[in-house]
Amino acid sequence: MVEVYIDGASAGNPGPSGAGIHIKHHGKAESYSIPLGIKNNHEAEFLAFLFALKKCEEYQFTIVSVRTDSQALVSAVEKGFVKRDQYKKIYDKIEQILRQHELYFIKWIPGSENHIADALARKAIHLNEGSQSESSAESE
């Protein structure tokens, strides 16, 4: 099973934002810092999940376990809907990808257990002024 740690961060609400994604699979780990432009914190969290799912799709991972410190995101996925219209478009894309997965889990974890994804998201905030995305892959 593939383990995916995600986080979204925003410097201001809204403000420059970023997504951090850390994927552990087959003894390897890959990390991504993705600048998101001006978003609020919840949008950044939802977009981090969307980009993580797209990465899993690229690698053809069909069984994934996602860990996030966003209770709003976990609640939306577990209930199958979002309350706020501003997140609906992103959530609809998430739901479309999730339907293609053989099996997925999403679990809330405390921020202290999500430090890698958090650092990647914060790094991505600073990338907004520079390049559009930066990623690194490393072996564990």
NORZI-V146899 format. One record per helix or strand of 2 or more residues. SS is the DSSP state (@ for helix, = for strand). FROM is the first residue (numbers start at 1). LEN is the number of residues. Records with the same first field share a line. If there is no record, write none. Layout:
SS->FROM-LEN + FROM-LEN
This chain:
=->2-11 + 15-11 + 28-12 + 63-6 + 103-6 + 133-7
@->41-18 + 71-9 + 85-14 + 111-3 + 115-13
